[in-house]
Amino acid sequence: EKDTSLAGLAAYSASRPPHSEGLAVFIASYLANETALPNINLLHLSSRKAVQAALMMADAFPHIDFRREVTIGHLMLDITSPSAELAKVNPPIRPREDVEYLWNALLAGKLDWVVSDHACCRHEMKIPRHYFGNIWMAKSGFGGTEYLLPSLVSEGTRRGMAYNHMARVTSWAPAQRFGLNRKGDIAEGLDADLALVDPSKNWTIRAADSPSTQGYTPFEGLELSARVEATYLRGEQIYTHDKGVIGQPRGRYLFRPTA
C-alpha cells in the first residue's frame, strides 16, 4: 500500500502474488492427501503459477480426483482494466500474460469449469464515495452471472473454442461433479434447463442496461459478439432479452447426494 510505484489493480495483484496462490494450492492438496479426501476442487485459479501448481499436485497425488476452475472475470479482465477498484476480487485480477495462460489452459482442456463467481455488491457498499480510487478500501467481489455465457461464447469463439466445450465447462462438468444428475445435458428425462445464445449479436456491456441493482460492472465497455436471447427452467420460458424475467420465481433447492 505504501509503494507508490504501483496503483489500482496492479498494486492489489502484487499484494497477493501468484506464488502465494500456488502455495495455497500446494497446501490444500497436501492436506487433502493427509486427511484421505477423495476429491478436491481448486477454485478461482487466476495465474500461471496457480494452474501449474494445480497440475503438479494432480500428478503428485493421482489418487485424488482434482477439479480446476476459472472465473469469467479472470478470463476477461486484466490489471489494465479501467474499472480499477470496482474489479477488486480474490484472487486478484492478474496481468495480461496470466490471462493468456488461463485461456491456453482452458482451450487445452486443463481447466474443468468456467464460472461467474457472482457476488453482487452495490456500488456504495463496494467502496464508499470518499474512498473512490483507493483499491485498498474497496470490498472484494462483484456480480456478473449475466455476462458469463455472452463473454465465454464471444471470446471463446474468437479463440477457436468449440460450443460443446463451452457447454461442458459451464454445465455438464459441474453438474456431474456435484451429483446434479437431472442437470447439465439435453436428454430425455432430464430437466430442460436451457439458455439460447445468439453467437452473432454484437453489443457493448453497460451497467445502465442491466436489470441488476448493483449499479456498476467491472465489465463496463467490453464489446461482445454473443448474447443470451432466452432461458428456460424445466422447459418453461423464464426470460427473454426483450421482456426480461417472466413470471414468478420457480427455483427449487437442489440437494446433493450424500453418498
C-alpha positions as CSV (number, residue, x, y, z in Angstrom):
1,E,0.0,0.0,0.0
2,K,2.9,2.4,0.7
3,D,4.7,1.5,-2.6
4,T,3.6,4.4,-4.8
5,S,5.2,2.8,-7.9
6,L,2.1,0.6,-8.2
7,A,-1.6,1.5,-8.0
8,G,-5.0,0.1,-8.6
9,L,-5.4,-3.5,-9.8
10,A,-1.6,-3.8,-10.4
11,A,-0.9,-3.0,-6.8
12,Y,-3.5,-5.4,-5.5
13,S,-2.3,-8.2,-7.7
14,A,1.3,-7.6,-6.3
15,S,0.0,-7.7,-2.8
16,R,-1.4,-11.2,-3.3
17,P,1.2,-12.5,-5.8
18,P,0.8,-15.6,-7.9
19,H,3.4,-17.6,-5.9
20,S,1.2,-17.2,-2.8
21,E,-1.7,-18.6,-4.8
22,G,0.4,-21.5,-6.0
23,L,1.5,-22.1,-2.4
24,A,-2.2,-22.2,-1.3
25,V,-2.8,-24.9,-3.9
26,F,0.1,-27.0,-2.6
27,I,-1.1,-26.7,1.0
28,A,-4.7,-27.6,0.1
29,S,-3.6,-30.6,-1.9
30,Y,-1.2,-31.8,0.8
31,L,-4.0,-31.5,3.4
32,A,-6.4,-33.4,1.2
33,N,-3.9,-36.2,0.9
34,E,-3.1,-36.3,4.7
35,T,-6.8,-36.4,5.5
36,A,-7.7,-39.0,2.9
37,L,-10.1,-36.8,1.0
38,P,-11.0,-38.4,-2.3
39,N,-11.9,-35.1,-4.1
40,I,-10.6,-31.5,-4.1
41,N,-11.9,-28.6,-6.1
42,L,-9.4,-25.8,-6.8
43,L,-11.4,-22.7,-7.4
44,H,-10.8,-19.3,-8.9
45,L,-7.3,-20.1,-10.4
46,S,-6.1,-16.8,-11.6
47,S,-2.5,-17.2,-12.7
48,R,0.0,-19.4,-14.5
49,K,1.7,-20.4,-11.2
50,A,-1.7,-21.4,-9.7
51,V,-2.6,-23.6,-12.7
52,Q,0.9,-25.1,-12.9
53,A,0.7,-25.9,-9.1
54,A,-2.7,-27.5,-9.6
55,L,-1.5,-29.7,-12.4
56,M,1.6,-30.7,-10.5
57,M,-0.5,-31.7,-7.5
58,A,-2.7,-33.8,-9.7
59,D,0.5,-35.7,-10.8
60,A,1.8,-35.9,-7.2
61,F,-1.5,-37.3,-5.8
62,P,-3.1,-39.3,-8.6
63,H,-5.5,-41.0,-6.1
64,I,-7.2,-37.6,-5.5
65,D,-9.9,-36.5,-8.0
66,F,-9.0,-32.9,-8.7
67,R,-11.1,-30.3,-10.5
68,R,-9.7,-26.9,-11.6
69,E,-11.9,-23.9,-12.1
70,V,-11.5,-20.4,-13.5
71,T,-13.9,-17.4,-13.4
72,I,-15.0,-15.3,-16.3
73,G,-13.6,-12.3,-14.6
74,H,-10.1,-13.7,-14.6
75,L,-10.6,-14.6,-18.3
76,M,-11.9,-11.2,-19.5
77,L,-10.2,-8.6,-17.3
78,D,-6.5,-7.8,-16.6
79,I,-4.7,-5.2,-14.4
80,T,-5.1,-2.5,-17.0
81,S,-8.9,-2.6,-16.8
82,P,-10.3,0.9,-16.4
83,S,-12.8,-0.4,-13.9
84,A,-10.0,-0.3,-11.3
85,E,-11.2,-0.9,-7.7
86,L,-14.6,-2.0,-9.0
87,A,-12.9,-5.1,-10.3
88,K,-11.2,-5.9,-6.9
89,V,-11.7,-9.6,-6.2
90,N,-9.8,-12.5,-4.6
91,P,-7.6,-13.9,-6.1
92,P,-6.8,-10.6,-7.8
93,I,-7.3,-9.8,-11.4
94,R,-3.9,-10.5,-13.0
95,P,-1.6,-9.2,-15.7
96,R,-2.3,-10.0,-19.3
97,E,0.3,-12.8,-19.5
98,D,-1.6,-14.7,-16.8
99,V,-4.9,-14.1,-18.6
100,E,-3.4,-15.6,-21.8
101,Y,-2.1,-18.6,-19.9
102,L,-5.6,-19.2,-18.4
103,W,-7.1,-19.2,-21.9
104,N,-4.5,-21.5,-23.2
105,A,-5.0,-23.9,-20.3
106,L,-8.8,-23.8,-20.8
107,L,-8.5,-24.5,-24.6
108,A,-6.1,-27.4,-23.8
109,G,-8.7,-29.0,-21.5
110,K,-6.7,-28.4,-18.3
111,L,-9.5,-26.4,-16.6
112,D,-12.7,-28.1,-15.8
113,W,-15.2,-25.3,-15.1
114,V,-15.8,-21.7,-16.0
115,V,-18.0,-19.8,-13.5
116,S,-19.3,-16.3,-12.8
117,D,-18.3,-16.2,-9.1
118,H,-21.3,-14.0,-8.7
119,A,-21.0,-11.9,-5.5
120,C,-23.3,-8.9,-6.0
121,C,-22.3,-5.8,-4.1
122,R,-23.9,-2.4,-4.6
123,H,-21.7,0.5,-5.5
124,E,-21.9,2.2,-2.2
125,M,-21.1,-1.0,-0.4
126,K,-18.2,-1.9,-2.8
127,I,-16.4,1.4,-2.0
128,P,-17.6,4.5,-0.2
129,R,-17.6,7.6,-2.3
130,H,-14.9,9.3,-0.3
131,Y,-12.6,6.3,-1.0
132,F,-13.0,6.3,-4.8
133,G,-9.7,5.5,-6.4
134,N,-8.4,3.6,-3.3
135,I,-8.1,-0.1,-4.1
136,W,-7.3,-1.0,-0.5
137,M,-10.6,0.3,0.8
138,A,-12.8,-1.5,-1.8
139,K,-14.5,-4.7,-0.9
140,S,-13.7,-7.8,-2.9
141,G,-16.1,-9.4,-5.3
142,F,-18.7,-8.3,-7.9
143,G,-21.8,-9.6,-9.7
144,G,-21.6,-11.0,-13.2
145,T,-23.8,-14.0,-13.8
146,E,-25.5,-12.3,-16.8
147,Y,-22.1,-11.9,-18.5
148,L,-20.8,-15.4,-18.2
149,L,-22.2,-17.0,-21.3
150,P,-22.0,-13.9,-23.6
151,S,-18.4,-13.4,-22.6
152,L,-17.4,-17.0,-22.9
153,V,-19.1,-17.5,-26.3
154,S,-17.7,-14.2,-27.6
155,E,-14.1,-14.6,-26.6
156,G,-14.1,-18.4,-26.8
157,T,-15.3,-18.4,-30.4
158,R,-12.7,-15.8,-31.3
159,R,-10.1,-18.2,-29.9
160,G,-11.4,-21.3,-31.6
161,M,-13.3,-22.9,-28.6
162,A,-16.0,-25.4,-29.6
163,Y,-19.6,-24.8,-28.4
164,N,-19.6,-28.3,-26.9
165,H,-16.6,-27.4,-24.9
166,M,-18.3,-24.3,-23.6
167,A,-21.3,-26.3,-22.6
168,R,-19.2,-28.8,-20.9
169,V,-17.3,-26.4,-18.7
170,T,-20.4,-24.3,-17.8
171,S,-23.0,-27.0,-17.4
172,W,-22.2,-30.7,-17.8
173,A,-18.9,-30.9,-15.8
174,P,-20.1,-29.0,-12.7
175,A,-23.5,-30.9,-12.7
176,Q,-21.7,-34.2,-12.8
177,R,-19.2,-33.2,-10.0
178,F,-22.0,-32.1,-7.6
179,G,-24.3,-35.0,-8.3
180,L,-27.0,-32.9,-10.1
181,N,-28.0,-35.8,-12.3
182,R,-31.0,-34.1,-13.8
183,K,-28.9,-31.1,-14.9
184,G,-26.2,-30.3,-17.3
185,D,-27.3,-32.0,-20.5
186,I,-30.1,-32.2,-23.1
187,A,-31.6,-35.6,-22.9
188,E,-34.9,-37.4,-22.3
189,G,-35.8,-37.5,-18.6
190,L,-33.6,-34.6,-17.6
191,D,-34.7,-31.1,-16.7
192,A,-35.0,-28.9,-19.8
193,D,-32.8,-26.1,-18.4
194,L,-31.7,-24.2,-21.5
195,A,-30.0,-20.9,-22.4
196,L,-30.4,-19.8,-26.0
197,V,-27.4,-17.8,-27.1
198,D,-27.2,-15.8,-30.4
199,P,-23.5,-16.2,-31.3
200,S,-23.6,-13.3,-33.8
201,K,-25.2,-10.4,-31.8
202,N,-22.8,-7.5,-31.3
203,W,-23.3,-5.4,-28.2
204,T,-21.4,-3.4,-25.5
205,I,-21.7,-4.1,-21.8
206,R,-23.3,-1.2,-20.0
207,A,-24.3,-1.3,-16.3
208,A,-27.1,1.1,-17.1
209,D,-28.7,-1.6,-19.4
210,S,-28.5,-4.3,-16.7
211,P,-31.5,-5.4,-14.6
212,S,-29.1,-5.7,-11.7
213,T,-29.3,-3.1,-8.9
214,Q,-25.6,-3.4,-8.3
215,G,-25.2,-0.1,-10.2
216,Y,-21.8,-0.9,-11.9
217,T,-19.9,-3.7,-13.6
218,P,-16.2,-4.2,-14.0
219,F,-17.0,-5.5,-17.5
220,E,-18.2,-2.0,-18.5
221,G,-17.4,-1.2,-22.1
222,L,-16.4,-4.7,-23.2
223,E,-17.6,-5.4,-26.7
224,L,-19.2,-8.8,-27.2
225,S,-20.4,-10.8,-30.2
226,A,-22.9,-13.1,-28.4
227,R,-26.0,-12.5,-26.3
228,V,-28.4,-14.7,-24.3
229,E,-31.8,-14.3,-26.0
230,A,-33.9,-16.6,-23.8
231,T,-33.6,-19.0,-20.9
232,Y,-35.8,-22.0,-19.9
233,L,-36.2,-23.6,-16.5
234,R,-37.5,-27.2,-16.6
235,G,-38.9,-26.5,-20.1
236,E,-40.7,-23.2,-19.1
237,Q,-39.5,-19.9,-20.6
238,I,-38.5,-17.6,-17.7
239,Y,-36.5,-14.9,-19.5
240,T,-36.2,-13.2,-22.9
241,H,-33.9,-10.4,-23.8
242,D,-36.8,-8.2,-24.8
243,K,-39.1,-9.0,-21.9
244,G,-36.7,-9.7,-19.1
245,V,-37.7,-12.1,-16.3
246,I,-41.1,-13.8,-16.9
247,G,-43.4,-14.9,-14.2
248,Q,-42.8,-15.6,-10.5
249,P,-39.7,-17.3,-9.1
250,R,-39.8,-21.1,-9.6
251,G,-36.4,-22.1,-8.3
252,R,-36.1,-25.3,-6.2
253,Y,-33.4,-26.2,-3.7
254,L,-31.2,-29.0,-5.1
255,F,-30.0,-31.4,-2.5
256,R,-26.6,-33.0,-3.2
257,P,-26.3,-36.8,-2.9
258,T,-24.7,-37.8,0.5
259,A,-23.0,-40.9,-0.9
